[in-house]
Amino acid sequence: MTTELRECLELQLLEMEMLFSMFPSKEEIVLQDKNSVLYVQRYLEGILESLPPSIAFSIFVKAEDSLIKAEMHVSLPQNYPQKEPQLFVRSSVLDRQQQNLVNKSLAAHIRSLDRGELCITSAVQWLQDNISTYIQCSKQQTEPENDRKESTATFYRMWIYSHHIYRQELRKKILECAKRLNLTGFCLTGKPGVICVEGLKEHCEEFWRDIRYPNWKHISCKHTDSKEVTGKIDDLCLFQSFEELKFEAHGDYGLRNDYHMDLGQFFEYLREHNSEHIFQILFGIEGKS
């Protein structure tokens, strides 16, 4: 471990301690890997020999003058603060254009700071001071248009295939993310793993980005459906809610990688939801009951 790397990691732990004191509630700051800070501590103490993974987390920030909340995703490179962190802000009350503008402005603010300076707390303060301005701007732009005509949106459906989906933490993240973004569909756990989400296009794309973050291997989006709609999108949904599916498995339960979900039952489930055609797209074979 170089001296520079040690200093960077020590500063990261210092800033995380400050952030935890600023956001004491578990709902306000959420680590992507709940043990990531501990891994860095043990690496610095010499208990762990391999370089720990980067610290990544989400902070839920409330604007100073309103009840509006924004979510800021943070990923710290291992040589942060010598290198800029990766930041991404979103809020349910911002449209895509305003969200992009917020992120560009925040990035410009971070670039204006000196490298080597801790900047996450500064980013939080900037967001608290400025997010209301962008939200108000978004309302002024959208409200007159809504008064004149019904809004147009893009309905979207994504069919996602994974080699397997086992980990409880990952399954929880998938369910929570779909619920937060108001998506319907399902997550088939086990081997193979399949996810379907449907709803507004921007929400589906956000879901896809979030569950892959920072890097989920052996996962791909096999097929998408989209349609421009005016008004509500509920009539286009194949599913009434988002649920986790579990079917009978075959193989050795003692070796989790050796057993497979009963795809016959899965095909029946797809047929019940008028989507049996997707079976061949996902698996390359014709589905059978």
C-alpha positions in Angstrom: 0.0 0.0 0.0 1.4 3.4 -1.0 1.5 6.3 1.3 -0.9 8.2 -1.0 -3.4 5.4 -1.1 -3.3 5.1 2.7 -3.9 8.9 3.1 -6.8 8.7 0.6 -8.5 5.8 2.4 -8.0 7.5 5.8 -9.7 10.6 4.5 -12.6 8.6 3.1 -13.2 7.0 6.5 -13.0 10.5 8.1 -15.6 11.8 5.7 -17.9 8.8 6.1 -17.8 9.4 9.9 -18.9 13.0 9.3 -21.7 11.9 7.0 -23.0 9.3 9.4 -23.1 12.1 12.1 -25.0 14.4 9.7 -27.4 11.6 8.7 -27.9 9.4 11.7 -31.0 7.6 10.4 -30.4 4.4 8.5 -33.0 5.6 5.9 -31.0 8.8 5.2 -27.7 7.2 4.2 -27.6 3.7 2.7 -24.4 1.8 1.9 -24.5 -0.3 -1.2 -22.3 -2.9 0.6 -23.0 -2.5 4.3 -19.5 -3.8 5.1 -17.6 -1.6 2.7 -16.4 0.9 5.4 -15.4 -2.0 7.7 -13.4 -3.5 4.8 -11.4 -0.3 4.4 -10.8 -0.1 8.1 -9.5 -3.7 8.2 -7.3 -3.1 5.2 -5.7 -0.1 6.8 -5.1 -2.1 10.0 -3.4 -4.8 7.9 -6.1 -7.4 8.7 -7.1 -7.7 5.1 -4.4 -8.0 2.4 -6.4 -7.5 -0.7 -7.5 -4.0 -1.7 -11.1 -3.4 -0.5 -13.9 -2.5 -2.9 -14.8 1.1 -3.4 -17.3 2.7 -1.0 -20.6 3.4 -2.7 -23.8 4.7 -1.0 -26.9 6.8 -1.4 -27.8 9.9 0.6 -31.4 11.1 0.8 -31.2 14.9 1.0 -34.1 17.2 2.0 -34.1 20.8 0.6 -33.5 23.5 3.1 -36.8 25.3 2.4 -39.2 22.5 1.6 -40.2 18.9 2.2 -38.9 17.8 -1.2 -36.3 15.1 -1.2 -33.5 14.2 -3.6 -31.4 11.0 -3.7 -27.7 11.4 -4.4 -25.8 8.3 -5.4 -22.1 8.4 -4.5 -19.2 6.2 -5.6 -15.7 6.9 -4.2 -12.7 5.9 -6.3 -10.1 4.3 -4.1 -7.8 7.3 -4.7 -10.5 9.8 -3.7 -10.2 12.7 -2.8 -7.3 13.0 -5.3 -9.7 11.8 -7.9 -13.3 13.2 -8.3 -16.1 11.0 -6.9 -18.9 9.7 -9.1 -22.1 11.5 -8.2 -25.7 11.2 -9.5 -28.7 13.0 -8.3 -32.4 12.2 -8.9 -35.8 13.3 -7.6 -39.3 12.1 -8.4 -40.4 15.7 -8.9 -37.8 16.4 -11.6 -38.3 15.6 -15.3 -35.3 14.2 -17.2 -34.2 17.5 -18.6 -34.2 19.2 -15.1 -32.4 16.1 -13.6 -29.7 16.3 -16.2 -29.3 20.0 -15.5 -29.0 19.4 -11.7 -26.3 16.8 -12.3 -24.3 19.0 -14.7 -24.4 21.9 -12.3 -23.4 19.7 -9.4 -20.5 18.3 -11.4 -19.4 21.9 -12.2 -19.5 22.7 -8.5 -17.3 19.7 -7.7 -14.8 20.5 -10.4 -14.5 24.0 -9.0 -13.1 22.6 -5.7 -9.5 21.8 -5.2 -8.4 18.2 -5.8 -7.4 16.5 -2.7 -10.2 18.2 -0.8 -13.1 16.2 0.6 -16.2 17.2 -1.3 -19.2 15.0 -0.5 -20.4 17.1 2.4 -20.0 20.1 0.1 -22.0 18.4 -2.5 -24.8 17.7 0.0 -24.8 21.3 1.1 -25.0 22.5 -2.5 -27.9 20.1 -3.2 -29.8 21.3 -0.1 -29.3 24.9 -1.1 -30.1 24.6 -4.8 -32.5 21.6 -5.5 -35.6 23.7 -4.9 -34.6 26.1 -7.6 -34.6 23.3 -10.2 -37.8 21.8 -8.9 -39.6 25.2 -9.1 -38.3 25.7 -12.6 -39.5 22.2 -13.6 -43.0 23.0 -12.2 -43.2 26.3 -14.1 -42.3 24.6 -17.3 -44.7 21.6 -17.0 -47.8 23.0 -15.4 -48.9 25.3 -18.3 -48.5 22.4 -20.8 -50.5 20.1 -18.5 -53.3 22.7 -18.5 -53.5 22.6 -22.3 -53.4 18.9 -23.1 -52.9 15.5 -21.6 -49.3 14.5 -21.2 -47.6 12.0 -23.5 -45.4 9.3 -22.0 -43.5 6.2 -23.2 -44.6 2.9 -21.8 -41.7 0.4 -21.5 -41.2 -3.2 -20.7 -37.8 -4.8 -20.1 -37.0 -8.6 -20.1 -33.8 -9.2 -18.2 -31.9 -12.5 -18.0 -29.3 -13.4 -15.4 -27.3 -16.6 -15.0 -28.7 -16.8 -11.4 -30.3 -14.6 -8.7 -29.6 -15.9 -5.2 -28.3 -13.3 -2.8 -30.9 -12.1 -0.3 -29.4 -8.6 -0.4 -29.7 -8.4 -4.2 -33.3 -9.7 -4.2 -34.3 -7.1 -1.6 -32.7 -4.4 -3.7 -34.6 -5.5 -6.8 -37.9 -5.5 -4.9 -37.3 -2.1 -3.2 -36.1 -0.5 -6.4 -39.2 -1.7 -8.4 -41.5 -0.5 -5.7 -39.8 2.9 -5.4 -40.1 3.5 -9.2 -43.7 2.3 -9.3 -42.9 -0.6 -11.7 -44.8 -3.8 -12.1 -43.5 -7.2 -13.2 -41.6 -10.0 -11.4 -38.2 -11.3 -10.3 -37.7 -15.1 -10.9 -35.1 -16.1 -8.3 -32.7 -19.1 -8.5 -31.0 -20.4 -11.6 -31.6 -19.0 -14.1 -32.8 -15.6 -13.0 -35.3 -13.5 -14.9 -36.6 -10.0 -14.2 -39.4 -8.2 -16.0 -40.2 -4.6 -15.3 -42.8 -2.4 -16.9 -43.9 1.2 -16.5 -42.6 4.6 -17.6 -39.5 4.3 -19.8 -37.4 6.6 -17.7 -38.3 4.6 -14.6 -37.4 1.2 -16.3 -34.1 2.6 -17.5 -33.4 3.9 -14.0 -34.2 0.5 -12.5 -31.8 -1.1 -15.0 -29.0 1.3 -14.2 -29.5 0.9 -10.4 -29.5 -2.9 -10.2 -26.4 -3.2 -12.3 -24.5 -0.6 -10.3 -21.6 -0.8 -10.0 -21.2 -4.0 -11.9 -23.4 -7.1 -12.1 -21.8 -9.8 -14.3 -23.8 -12.3 -16.3 -26.8 -10.1 -16.8 -28.3 -8.8 -20.0 -31.5 -7.2 -21.3 -32.9 -9.7 -23.8 -35.9 -7.7 -25.1 -37.8 -4.5 -24.7 -41.3 -3.3 -25.6 -42.3 0.3 -25.9 -45.3 2.4 -26.9 -46.1 6.1 -26.8 -49.3 6.7 -24.8 -51.5 9.6 -23.8 -52.7 9.6 -20.2 -52.4 6.5 -18.0 -50.3 3.5 -18.9 -52.0 1.0 -16.6 -54.0 -0.6 -19.5 -50.7 -1.7 -21.1 -49.3 -3.5 -18.1 -49.3 -7.3 -18.1 -48.8 -7.5 -14.4 -50.7 -5.9 -11.5 -47.8 -5.5 -9.1 -44.1 -6.5 -8.8 -43.5 -9.9 -7.1 -40.8 -12.4 -6.5 -41.3 -15.8 -8.1 -40.1 -19.1 -6.7 -40.8 -22.4 -8.5 -39.8 -25.9 -7.7 -36.1 -26.6 -8.3 -34.3 -29.7 -9.6 -30.8 -30.8 -8.6 -28.6 -30.9 -5.5 -29.8 -28.3 -3.0 -26.5 -28.7 -1.2 -24.7 -27.2 -4.1 -26.7 -24.2 -5.0 -25.2 -23.8 -8.5 -26.3 -27.3 -9.4 -30.1 -26.9 -9.3 -32.4 -25.1 -11.7 -35.8 -23.6 -11.5 -38.7 -25.6 -13.1 -39.0 -23.7 -16.4 -42.2 -25.6 -17.2 -43.9 -23.8 -14.3 -42.3 -20.5 -15.4 -43.7 -21.0 -18.9 -47.2 -21.5 -17.5 -46.8 -18.3 -15.5 -45.8 -16.4 -18.7 -48.8 -17.9 -20.5 -51.1 -16.8 -17.8 -49.8 -13.2 -18.3 -50.0 -13.3 -22.2 -46.3 -13.3 -22.6 -45.4 -16.9 -23.4 -43.6 -15.7 -26.6 -40.8 -14.3 -24.5 -39.7 -17.8 -23.3 -37.9 -18.5 -26.6 -36.3 -15.0 -26.6 -34.9 -15.6 -23.1 -33.8 -19.2 -23.4 -33.5 -19.9 -27.1 -35.9 -22.9 -26.9 -39.6 -23.3 -27.4 -41.5 -23.3 -24.1 -43.5 -26.3 -22.9 -45.8 -26.8 -19.9 
